[in-house]
């Protein structure tokens, strides 16, 4: 099925990336591939370990 993360989850991810949560809300993220594509678009030097730290304990993935 299609996963739709809650705003609280998006806020945690945005805070970890030091960007506005609005960056996530302006586009449709329907699956993990969409999320990864969006992250690569906003930062070619994206630090994956920072995202993993934010998601520890979350049931987002």
Secondary structure, 3 states (H helix, E strand, C coil): CCCCCCHHHHHHHHHHHCCCCHHHHCCCCCCHHHHHHHHHHHCCCCCHHHHHHHHCCCCCC
